[in-house]
Amino acid sequence: MITILTIIFVTLLSSSHVLAKTDDGTARTPPMGFLSYTAFDTDTDCDRYPNSCINEQLYKEMADRLVADGFADLGYRYVNVDDRWMEKDRDANRRLVADRKRFPSGIKGLADYMHSKGLLLGIYGDIGNLTCSGTLPGQNNHNTGERDFFDIDAQTFAEWGVDSFKQDGCYEDVKKYDQLYPRMGDELNKTGRHILFTCEWPFFQYVLGGIHPDYAAISRTCHTYRNYKDVLDSWASIDEIIKYYGDYNDEFIKYSGPGHFADPDELTIGNSGLSYDQSRTQMAMWSVWSSPLLISTDLRKLRPEYKAILQNRELIAVNQDRHGIMAKMVYRDNDHQIWVKPMEPVIGGQWSYAVVYLHKRPMGHPIYMSKTVSELIPDVKDNTKYEVHDLFLDDGKEILGTVGKNDRLELLVRPSGSVRMVKLVVK
């Protein structure tokens, strides 16, 4: 067991330096920001729901909150528009047009607004002929027989000043993704603008098409890539995603790193579906996975305790570690998991590590979870010592003690989807 884990860690450390085709300096660490989909869906009834429909005012107000409430200073800079932002018909030059009533300033005007605040704008499209809403134009055009719109749309996004492009996967044969997504990536590159490319490529192929995705090709093409179902505002959804990432952990480690990160979807922290402890768990897992941190909640109504989770500087530092290594799951049974992520500081060739203990059993009292340091870190040297920092207490300044190779890291963890998260800082 120890030999196998040692090999895995060596592979993990070397794979973080694999360069993506789109390695243009974009997404050297996981992107952070806001994405509207889970919190606001794609509602366009602005008469009935004026404060939560998909319109430019919503995104401006989310941008205002990112800046005023300190999120932008912590790295949350992308404000991502999702489906239903455009008119049903392209213009006379075959270009997409923003909905004139809900986005009166147009997408360029919205991008200018974001840039004036030091933020970045993300836009949405689809690899098929329609977006997932079923009525709006995507980048392909296979139903009409005309040429597609990959080049026109990429150039349009660049001219508008768009900084990120999420391309969904509806209304297209999943077998064609291996050709179509790289084509879109090429067109974005040709614009000369650094546009973060977020793909739904592996999600649709695996979950809906039963095809095992070509992650080598995906990681060369996409800066971030969704690889499982849409996250829902529920613990059941988060738990299912955690299980999936455990099942395919070795493969995701191999193809996730600076410039190309696996994306388990949005942070639902601050909505209705997660308890306080479960919200901490989502933040902890997304952080040790080196996943994008895209908040999907109404920032205008965010309660202080959930804001504190999203703004936990120590967890953000784990997520934004420059090596971009995804954590390894080193232990799992029906009710418990342990994840370990190598990260800075590295002293004398020895890494520090973020460690998450997860207790999922939905009943009972808090329990002690315990492993020796050598079980958590198979290649730990005999004389290495670590300070144990609790990352949810006092901004990581709470030191629980010092441990070495043969010592046990024992932590008391509450039930029902709760975590304890510490950082083992090499001395």
Protein Blocks (a to p, Z undefined) as FASTA:
>chain_A
ZZmmmmmmmmmmmmmmpccfklgopakbccddddfklmnopafblklmmmlpccfklmmm
mmmmmmmnommmnopabccddehiacfbdcfkopacddfklmmnojmlmmmmmmmnopac
dddddfblbdfkopaccfblklnopacfklmmmmmmmmnopabdcddfehiafklmmmmm
mmmmmmmmmnopacddddfklmmmmmmnopacdfklmmmmpmbdcfbdcddddfklmmmm
mmmmmmmmmmmmmmgcehiacdebjafehiambcfklmmmmmmmmmmnopacdddddfkl
ccfklmmmmmmmklmmmmmomklpacddfbdcfkbccddddddddeehiacdddddddfb
fgdjdddddddfklmmmmbcfklccddddfkgghhpacfbdcdfklccdddddeehiacd
dddddZZ
